[in-house]
Amino acid sequence: MTKEKIESVRSLERGFKILECFTEHVTLSLTEIALYTDLSVTTCNRLVKTLVEMKYLEKNFQKKYTLGPKINAFLESVNRKNDIVEIANESLIRLKNKFNETASMYLEQNSNRVCVAKVESSHALRRTVKLGEVLPLNRGAVGEVFLAFMSIDKKVNLINKNIVYTDSFLDKIRKQNYSINDGVQEPGVYAIAAPVLDSSNNILSVISVSGPSDRIKKYESELIVEIKKEAEILSKELVKYNKRN
């Protein structure tokens, strides 16, 4: 690592250290920040000025510092995500209770899919899903549903990244409102995914139920009906939530 990169990393670490001071204090003077971070006043002054310019901190009329609007924007985003997860959990719990298979929900982020909620099966042999797991959109039933309902602009961008599905394949998913993946992503694992849409049929998220192929195939037809029903319920709940917020 070059000297410039080392300095950049050090400045970033010190910047986070300064922001962490405000987890226990609403307002702090420059001297207090220096005291709590074990940094010199000169170093603190330079870093705090940068944080103010970037709106992560702001200076009040007492010439003390407090968290700025950028931090509030992060908090709003986190709170919104938590609300969405709480709403989704009701549907996921119903699916898990009915079939005792792992149910999960994903959001699309930077051309990937991220698991934001899950309720796992109690079977010893089950599909294990990790919260926060990031997977590409060219893997599995969940990715196929995202691609089927994605805007043309986003889809073109992904096709340029060698994620290619035929139009007829994606049209079929749109028409039936679900996708099935039997052992393609993981041998022996069966997954069914359905879209959660807004009132304009834009995709908000995708819910999925997954488990061992030989077990899920026994109630595949019923599971398709139920996951589509829960996706529709969740769509209505999220539309109502978005109108309120």
C-alpha positions in Angstrom: 0.0 0.0 0.0 1.4 3.4 -1.0 1.9 6.2 1.5 -1.0 8.2 0.0 -3.4 5.2 0.4 -2.2 4.7 4.0 -2.9 8.4 4.8 -6.4 8.1 3.1 -7.3 5.1 5.2 -6.1 6.7 8.4 -8.1 9.9 7.7 -11.2 7.8 7.0 -10.7 5.9 10.3 -10.3 9.1 12.2 -13.4 10.6 10.5 -15.5 7.6 11.7 -13.9 7.9 15.1 -15.2 11.5 15.3 -18.7 10.6 14.2 -18.8 7.8 16.8 -18.3 10.4 19.6 -21.9 11.6 18.8 -23.4 8.2 19.7 -23.1 9.4 23.4 -23.2 13.2 23.0 -25.6 15.4 21.2 -23.2 18.4 20.8 -19.5 18.6 21.2 -16.9 21.4 21.0 -13.7 20.9 18.9 -11.7 20.5 22.2 -14.1 17.8 23.4 -13.9 15.9 20.1 -10.1 16.0 20.4 -10.3 14.7 24.0 -12.6 11.9 23.2 -10.7 10.7 20.1 -7.2 11.2 21.4 -6.4 13.3 18.3 -4.7 16.7 18.3 -6.9 19.8 18.0 -5.2 20.7 14.7 -6.0 17.2 13.2 -9.6 17.3 14.6 -10.1 20.8 13.1 -9.1 19.7 9.7 -11.3 16.5 9.7 -14.3 18.3 11.3 -14.2 21.0 8.6 -14.3 18.3 6.0 -17.2 16.5 7.7 -19.1 19.9 7.9 -18.5 20.6 4.2 -19.9 17.1 3.4 -22.9 17.7 5.8 -22.1 14.8 8.1 -21.7 17.4 10.9 -23.0 20.9 11.4 -22.0 23.8 13.6 -24.7 25.4 15.9 -25.0 28.9 17.3 -22.9 27.9 20.3 -20.1 27.0 17.9 -20.4 23.4 18.9 -20.9 20.5 16.5 -23.8 18.1 16.1 -24.7 15.5 13.5 -25.7 16.9 10.1 -28.5 16.3 7.6 -26.5 13.5 5.8 -26.6 11.4 8.9 -30.3 12.0 9.2 -30.8 10.8 5.7 -28.9 7.6 6.6 -31.1 7.1 9.6 -34.3 7.6 7.6 -33.1 5.0 5.1 -32.3 2.5 7.9 -35.7 3.1 9.6 -37.5 2.7 6.3 -35.7 -0.6 5.6 -36.6 -1.8 9.1 -40.2 -1.0 8.6 -40.3 -2.9 5.3 -38.7 -5.9 6.9 -41.2 -5.8 9.7 -44.1 -5.8 7.2 -42.5 -8.6 5.2 -41.9 -10.8 8.2 -45.7 -11.4 8.6 -45.9 -12.9 5.2 -42.7 -14.9 5.6 -43.8 -16.3 8.9 -47.1 -17.4 7.4 -45.3 -19.2 4.5 -42.9 -20.8 6.9 -45.6 -22.0 9.3 -47.7 -23.5 6.4 -44.9 -25.4 4.7 -42.0 -25.4 7.3 -39.6 -24.3 4.6 -37.2 -21.3 4.7 -38.9 -18.1 3.5 -36.9 -15.0 2.6 -37.2 -11.6 1.0 -34.7 -9.8 -1.2 -34.1 -6.2 -2.5 -32.3 -5.3 -5.6 -29.1 -3.2 -4.9 -26.4 -2.2 -7.4 -27.4 -4.9 -9.9 -27.3 -7.6 -7.2 -29.9 -9.0 -4.8 -29.6 -8.7 -1.1 -31.4 -10.8 1.5 -33.1 -8.4 4.0 -35.4 -10.8 5.8 -35.7 -14.5 6.5 -37.6 -17.1 8.5 -35.9 -20.5 8.5 -37.4 -23.9 8.5 -37.1 -26.0 11.7 -36.2 -29.2 9.7 -32.7 -30.5 10.3 -32.2 -30.6 6.5 -33.1 -27.1 5.3 -32.1 -24.3 3.1 -30.0 -21.8 5.1 -30.1 -18.2 4.0 -27.8 -15.5 5.4 -29.1 -12.0 6.2 -27.2 -9.4 4.2 -26.0 -12.0 1.7 -25.3 -10.4 -1.7 -25.8 -12.5 -4.8 -25.7 -11.6 -8.5 -29.0 -11.4 -10.5 -28.0 -14.2 -12.8 -28.4 -16.8 -10.1 -31.6 -18.5 -9.0 -35.3 -18.0 -9.1 -35.1 -14.7 -7.2 -32.7 -13.2 -9.7 -34.9 -14.3 -12.6 -38.0 -12.6 -11.1 -36.0 -9.4 -10.6 -34.9 -9.5 -14.2 -38.4 -10.3 -15.6 -39.9 -7.2 -13.9 -37.0 -4.9 -14.1 -37.1 -1.7 -16.2 -35.6 -1.9 -19.7 -32.8 0.6 -18.8 -31.6 -1.6 -16.0 -32.0 -4.7 -18.0 -29.9 -3.4 -20.9 -27.2 -2.5 -18.4 -27.2 -6.0 -17.0 -27.2 -7.6 -20.4 -24.0 -5.6 -21.1 -22.6 -7.4 -18.0 -23.2 -10.8 -19.7 -26.4 -11.6 -17.7 -28.5 -13.0 -20.5 -32.0 -14.5 -20.5 -34.2 -14.9 -23.5 -37.2 -12.5 -23.8 -39.6 -15.5 -24.0 -38.2 -16.9 -20.8 -38.7 -13.6 -18.9 -42.1 -13.0 -20.5 -43.2 -16.4 -19.1 -42.2 -15.4 -15.6 -44.1 -12.1 -15.9 -47.2 -13.8 -17.1 -47.2 -16.5 -14.4 -46.0 -14.2 -11.7 -43.4 -16.6 -10.3 -40.2 -18.5 -11.1 -39.0 -21.9 -10.1 -35.4 -23.0 -9.8 -34.8 -26.8 -9.3 -31.2 -27.5 -8.5 -29.7 -25.0 -11.0 -28.2 -22.7 -8.4 -27.5 -25.4 -5.8 -27.9 -29.2 -6.5 -30.8 -30.6 -4.6 -32.3 -27.2 -3.6 -35.7 -26.2 -4.9 -36.8 -22.5 -4.8 -39.9 -20.7 -5.8 -39.9 -16.9 -6.0 -42.6 -14.3 -6.6 -42.5 -10.5 -7.2 -43.8 -7.9 -4.8 -45.0 -5.1 -7.1 -46.2 -1.5 -6.6 -49.5 -0.1 -8.1 -47.7 0.5 -11.4 -46.3 -3.0 -11.6 -42.8 -1.8 -10.7 -40.8 -4.4 -8.7 -40.3 -3.5 -5.0 -38.8 -6.8 -3.8 -39.0 -10.6 -4.3 -40.1 -13.2 -1.8 -38.9 -16.8 -2.0 -39.5 -20.2 -0.4 -36.7 -22.8 -0.7 -35.7 -26.2 0.6 -34.8 -29.7 -0.5 -36.2 -30.6 -3.9 -37.7 -34.0 -3.0 -39.7 -32.4 -0.1 -41.0 -29.2 -1.8 -42.0 -31.0 -5.0 -44.7 -32.8 -3.0 -46.6 -29.6 -2.4 -45.3 -27.5 -5.3 -48.8 -26.6 -6.7 -50.1 -25.4 -3.3 -46.8 -23.5 -2.6 -47.1 -21.6 -5.9 -50.6 -20.5 -5.0 -49.6 -19.4 -1.5 -46.4 -17.5 -2.3 -48.3 -15.6 -5.1 -51.0 -14.8 -2.6 -48.5 -13.6 0.1 -46.6 -11.5 -2.6 -49.9 -9.8 -3.4 -50.7 -9.1 0.2 -47.2 -7.7 0.8 -47.5 -5.6 -2.4 -50.7 -4.0 -1.0 -49.1 -3.4 2.5 -46.0 -1.8 1.0 -48.1 0.4 -1.3 -50.0 1.6 1.8 -46.7 2.1 3.7 -45.2 4.2 0.9 -48.3 6.4 0.7 -48.1 7.1 4.5 -44.3 7.8 4.3 
